[in-house]
Protein backbone atom coordinates (compact mmCIF):
# COMPACT_ATOMS: atom_id res chain seq x y z
CA UNK A 1 0.00 0.00 0.00
CA UNK A 2 1.41 3.38 -1.05
CA UNK A 3 1.08 6.25 1.40
CA UNK A 4 1.65 9.97 1.05
CA UNK A 5 1.78 12.61 3.75
CA UNK A 6 1.03 16.30 3.65
CA UNK A 7 3.01 18.39 6.13
CA UNK A 8 3.41 22.05 6.91
CA UNK A 9 6.94 22.19 5.50
CA UNK A 10 5.83 23.51 2.14
CA UNK A 11 4.49 20.30 0.56
CA UNK A 12 1.21 21.00 -1.13
CA UNK A 13 -0.28 23.24 -3.73
CA UNK A 14 1.61 26.47 -3.09
CA UNK A 15 5.10 26.20 -1.62
CA UNK A 16 6.16 29.33 -3.64
CA UNK A 17 8.06 32.37 -2.47
CA UNK A 18 7.58 33.97 0.93
CA UNK A 19 4.84 36.60 0.92
CA UNK A 20 5.11 40.05 2.49
CA UNK A 21 3.39 40.33 5.88
CA UNK A 22 2.43 43.10 8.29
CA UNK A 23 0.84 43.48 11.71
CA UNK A 24 -2.92 43.37 11.16
CA UNK A 25 -6.02 43.89 13.29
CA UNK A 26 -8.43 40.94 13.11
CA UNK A 27 -12.05 41.27 14.23
CA UNK A 28 -12.61 38.46 16.75
CA UNK A 29 -15.88 39.74 18.27
CA UNK A 30 -18.51 42.31 17.37
CA UNK A 31 -21.64 42.88 19.46
CA UNK A 32 -23.75 44.55 16.75
CA UNK A 33 -22.21 43.19 13.56
CA UNK A 34 -21.21 39.55 14.20
CA UNK A 35 -20.80 38.90 10.44
CA UNK A 36 -17.63 41.05 10.73
CA UNK A 37 -15.77 38.32 12.65
CA UNK A 38 -12.73 37.33 10.60
CA UNK A 39 -12.48 40.64 8.75
CA UNK A 40 -9.12 42.38 9.03
CA UNK A 41 -7.44 45.76 8.80
CA UNK A 42 -4.08 45.66 7.00
CA UNK A 43 -2.00 48.75 7.80
CA UNK A 44 0.63 48.20 5.08
CA UNK A 45 3.74 50.20 6.10
CA UNK A 46 4.54 50.85 2.42
CA UNK A 47 1.19 52.68 1.96
CA UNK A 48 1.02 54.54 5.26
CA UNK A 49 -0.30 58.11 5.01
CA UNK A 50 1.66 60.84 6.80
CA UNK A 51 -0.84 61.12 9.71
CA UNK A 52 -1.64 57.40 9.83
CA UNK A 53 -5.03 55.84 9.14
CA UNK A 54 -8.37 56.47 10.79
CA UNK A 55 -10.78 53.69 11.75
CA UNK A 56 -14.36 54.15 12.86
CA UNK A 57 -18.00 54.26 11.82
CA UNK A 58 -18.90 55.73 8.46
CA UNK A 59 -16.60 56.56 5.59
CA UNK A 60 -16.06 60.31 5.67
CA UNK A 61 -13.04 62.13 7.09
CA UNK A 62 -9.39 61.16 7.30
CA UNK A 63 -7.63 58.42 5.40
CA UNK A 64 -9.71 55.37 6.28
CA UNK A 65 -8.29 51.93 6.99
CA UNK A 66 -11.01 49.65 5.62
CA UNK A 67 -12.11 46.29 6.93
CA UNK A 68 -11.24 43.54 4.45
CA UNK A 69 -12.40 40.02 3.76
CA UNK A 70 -9.19 38.29 2.81
CA UNK A 71 -9.49 35.24 0.54
CA UNK A 72 -6.81 33.54 -1.59
CA UNK A 73 -5.64 36.05 -4.19
CA UNK A 74 -8.00 38.86 -3.19
CA UNK A 75 -8.72 41.42 -0.48
CA UNK A 76 -12.32 42.59 -0.66
CA UNK A 77 -13.11 45.86 1.18
CA UNK A 78 -16.40 45.75 3.09
CA UNK A 79 -18.72 48.67 3.93
CA UNK A 80 -17.84 50.78 6.99
CA UNK A 81 -19.14 49.89 10.45
CA UNK A 82 -22.66 51.08 11.20
CA UNK A 83 -22.79 50.93 15.02
CA UNK A 84 -23.67 54.34 16.49
CA UNK A 85 -21.74 53.29 19.63
CA UNK A 86 -18.45 53.74 17.75
CA UNK A 87 -17.28 57.23 16.78
CA UNK A 88 -16.87 58.19 13.12
CA UNK A 89 -13.18 58.59 13.91
CA UNK A 90 -12.48 56.13 16.73
CA UNK A 91 -8.86 55.01 16.29
CA UNK A 92 -5.74 56.45 14.67
CA UNK A 93 -3.45 53.66 13.51
CA UNK A 94 0.22 53.95 12.57
CA UNK A 95 2.87 51.35 11.97
CA UNK A 96 5.55 51.14 14.64
CA UNK A 97 9.01 49.65 15.04
CA UNK A 98 9.68 45.92 14.69
CA UNK A 99 6.26 45.03 13.31
CA UNK A 100 4.26 46.77 16.03
CA UNK A 101 1.33 49.14 15.60
CA UNK A 102 0.77 52.47 17.32
CA UNK A 103 -2.90 52.83 18.30
CA UNK A 104 -4.44 56.07 19.53
CA UNK A 105 -8.03 56.29 20.72
CA UNK A 106 -9.47 59.50 19.27
CA UNK A 107 -13.16 58.63 19.70
CA UNK A 108 -15.62 58.55 22.58
CA UNK A 109 -15.77 54.74 23.09
CA UNK A 110 -13.24 53.54 25.70
CA UNK A 111 -10.31 51.49 24.42
CA UNK A 112 -8.94 48.55 26.38
CA UNK A 113 -5.63 46.80 25.71
CA UNK A 114 -5.54 43.29 27.14
CA UNK A 115 -8.36 44.26 29.52
CA UNK A 116 -6.87 47.56 30.76
CA UNK A 117 -8.15 50.96 29.70
CA UNK A 118 -5.66 53.06 27.73
CA UNK A 119 -5.91 56.83 27.47
CA UNK A 120 -2.86 57.70 25.36
CA UNK A 121 -1.21 56.27 22.23
CA UNK A 122 0.10 52.76 22.78
CA UNK A 123 2.39 50.36 20.89
CA UNK A 124 0.80 46.94 20.38
CA UNK A 125 2.48 43.75 19.20
CA UNK A 126 1.33 40.41 17.88
CA UNK A 127 -1.03 38.67 20.32
CA UNK A 128 -2.39 41.85 21.92
CA UNK A 129 -6.17 42.18 22.23
CA UNK A 130 -7.85 45.56 21.76
CA UNK A 131 -11.47 46.17 22.73
CA UNK A 132 -13.72 49.09 21.99
CA UNK A 133 -15.63 48.54 25.21
CA UNK A 134 -18.74 46.45 24.65
CA UNK A 135 -18.66 46.85 20.85
CA UNK A 136 -15.70 45.36 19.04
CA UNK A 137 -12.68 43.19 19.85
CA UNK A 138 -9.54 43.09 17.69
CA UNK A 139 -6.55 40.74 17.81
CA UNK A 140 -3.15 41.92 16.59
CA UNK A 141 -1.77 39.21 14.30
CA UNK A 142 0.78 38.87 11.49
CA UNK A 143 -1.02 38.56 8.17
CA UNK A 144 0.14 38.40 4.58
CA UNK A 145 -0.67 41.46 2.50
CA UNK A 146 -2.44 38.99 0.20
CA UNK A 147 -3.12 35.26 0.64
CA UNK A 148 -1.46 33.17 -2.08
CA UNK A 149 -3.77 32.47 -5.00
CA UNK A 150 -4.64 28.85 -5.71
CA UNK A 151 -7.56 27.10 -7.32
CA UNK A 152 -10.03 25.21 -5.16
CA UNK A 153 -13.29 23.53 -6.09
CA UNK A 154 -16.51 25.36 -5.10
CA UNK A 155 -17.16 23.04 -2.13
CA UNK A 156 -13.93 24.32 -0.52
CA UNK A 157 -14.85 27.98 -1.05
CA UNK A 158 -17.55 28.69 1.54
CA UNK A 159 -19.28 31.97 2.17
CA UNK A 160 -17.12 34.20 4.37
CA UNK A 161 -17.04 32.93 7.97
CA UNK A 162 -18.96 29.72 7.19
CA UNK A 163 -17.88 26.09 7.15
CA UNK A 164 -16.95 24.53 3.83
CA UNK A 165 -18.58 21.25 2.72
CA UNK A 166 -15.97 19.32 4.72
CA UNK A 167 -16.53 21.18 7.99
CA UNK A 168 -13.43 23.40 7.93
CA UNK A 169 -14.24 26.84 9.38
CA UNK A 170 -11.88 29.79 9.25
CA UNK A 171 -10.54 32.69 7.26
CA UNK A 172 -7.00 32.77 8.64
CA UNK A 173 -3.96 31.92 6.51
CA UNK A 174 -3.58 28.52 8.27
CA UNK A 175 -7.24 27.64 7.53
CA UNK A 176 -6.76 28.44 3.83
CA UNK A 177 -3.43 26.58 3.75
CA UNK A 178 -5.19 23.54 5.28
CA UNK A 179 -7.91 23.67 2.62
CA UNK A 180 -5.22 23.85 -0.06
CA UNK A 181 -3.28 20.92 1.38
CA UNK A 182 -6.45 18.83 1.72
CA UNK A 183 -7.36 19.55 -1.90
CA UNK A 184 -3.79 18.75 -3.02
CA UNK A 185 -3.89 15.44 -1.14
CA UNK A 186 -7.39 14.60 -2.38
CA UNK A 187 -6.11 14.71 -5.98
CA UNK A 188 -3.64 11.88 -5.29
CA UNK A 189 -4.50 8.25 -5.98
CA UNK A 190 -2.90 7.05 -2.73
CA UNK A 191 -3.76 6.78 0.96
CA UNK A 192 -2.98 10.07 2.68
CA UNK A 193 -2.05 10.82 6.28
CA UNK A 194 -2.73 14.46 7.08
Buried (B, 14 or more C-beta within 10 A) or exposed (E): EEEBEBEEEEEBBBEEEEEEBBBBBBBBBBEBBEEBBBBBBBBBEEEBEEEBBBBBBBEEEBEBBBBBBBBBEEBEEBEBBEBEBBBBBBBBBBBBEEBBBBBBBBBEBBBBBEEEEBEEBBBBEEEBBBBBEEBBBBBBBEBBBBBBEBEBEEEBBBEBBEEBEEEBEBBBBEBBBBBBBBBBBEEEEEEBEE
